[in-house]
Amino acid sequence: MLQVVIIGSGNVAQHLIRSFSTNAEVQLKQVFARQPEGLLHLLPADKITGSYNEIVDADIYIIAVSDDAISEVSAQLKFDNRLVVHTSGSAALEAISNQNRRGVFYPLQTFSKNKAVDFTAIPICIESEFDEDLSTLKNLGYTLTKNVYDINSAQRRALHIAAVFVNNFTNHLYSIGYDLCKENEIPFDILKPLILETADKINTLTPLEAQTGPAVRNDINTIQRHLDKLNDENQKDIYTLLTKSIQKAHEQKL
Ligand SMILES: NC(=O)c1ccc[n+]([C@@H]2O[C@H](COP(=O)([O-])OP(=O)(O)OC[C@H]3O[C@@H](n4cnc5c(N)ncnc54)[C@H](OP(=O)(O)O)[C@@H]3O)[C@@H](O)[C@H]2O)c1
């Protein structure tokens, strides 16, 4: 059975705690949190510590703290030559102090504390300095999901940017759609089947093949009418930039 210690108490830490607590192949030995009381709804008090001096022995230490705190937190660990990983899509493996054997255990999903997730559907990207540690991380990943990928640091950085485009930017575009609906007294619900169908299409088509709309059709009059109707300069800029990007992608690739 793999023995795990989690460091952190935020979104990712809490989802890992929930998942490992009911995982027959993993023993969640302890969690370190700066504010231990914030985890009492998930764990008994004797499994939580707020002191680096009290962290117990384990096979894997998972640092699930803000990207910028990974270095500082890893440097505070009072042991060496153990397997210590972070969960970040963008932080380098080297963000972890080299007093320990370093690795990455990055779950590629958006996590919020109060929104349940199904780990079996989440890809986990792993990286390590040593083959033996990679296989330990693989085993840990497979206790959660079938989708475990060896991804090196350069690939992970690119993947994280790709994830920002398909997740964060897309969501921001939903937000613009939401505002336009609100301004015009239209319920946002009317757009939800379109949003879901657009996401579903990429299960069977490439994104390039799935593209529709005035930009790819080069409907210049429609594009101009849309730009005339938009009052917000920021929305006009985004519309123009994305229209040009779609047209360029299709000129080059079709
Ligand atoms: N959320 C996601 O969707 C997601 C997805 C994949 C990967 N990740 C990665 O997972 C990691 C954690 O993200 P998150 O969303 O769980 O973050 P979060 O909810 O903002 O939680 C951050 C955690 O870091 C702790 N922390 C911050 N500075 C610290 C310090 N100096 N010393 C000790 N602890 C410190 C916080 O402790 P306090 O509560 O005491 O402030 C908190 O427990 C990040 O590397 C992130 O890139 C996040």
The ligand as an ORCA input file, in Angstrom:
! r2SCAN-3c Opt
* xyz 0 1
  N      -7.297     24.393     -8.664
  C      -7.046     23.815     -9.797
  O      -7.922     23.748    -10.662
  C      -5.715     23.159    -10.070
  C      -5.655     22.154    -11.054
  C      -4.451     21.476    -11.258
  C      -3.318     21.837    -10.526
  N      -3.394     22.862     -9.608
  C      -2.173     23.177     -8.861
  O      -2.302     22.677     -7.533
  C      -1.623     23.570     -6.605
  C      -2.631     24.044     -5.564
  O      -3.663     24.754     -6.225
  P      -5.049     25.025     -5.469
  O      -6.023     25.478     -6.486
  O      -5.371     23.871     -4.600
  O      -4.633     26.265     -4.581
  P      -5.475     26.996     -3.434
  O      -6.846     26.415     -3.325
  O      -5.301     28.445     -3.668
  O      -4.682     26.578     -2.123
  C      -3.364     26.987     -1.949
  C      -2.792     26.274     -0.725
  O      -1.439     26.692     -0.598
  C      -1.195     27.003      0.753
  N      -0.087     27.932      0.818
  C       0.082     29.083      0.116
  N       1.244     29.674      0.461
  C       1.823     28.860      1.402
  C       3.022     28.922      2.143
  N       3.894     29.924      1.979
  N       3.273     27.934      3.021
  C       2.415     26.909      3.193
  N       1.256     26.780      2.511
  C       0.973     27.760      1.638
  C      -2.502     27.603      1.215
  O      -2.532     27.612      2.609
  P      -3.542     28.625      3.389
  O      -4.936     28.053      3.156
  O      -3.073     28.536      4.790
  O      -3.365     29.977      2.767
  C      -3.471     26.611      0.585
  O      -3.551     25.438      1.353
  C      -1.023     24.684     -7.474
  O       0.305     24.322     -7.775
  C      -1.881     24.671     -8.740
  O      -1.172     25.133     -9.855
  C      -4.555     23.513     -9.353
*
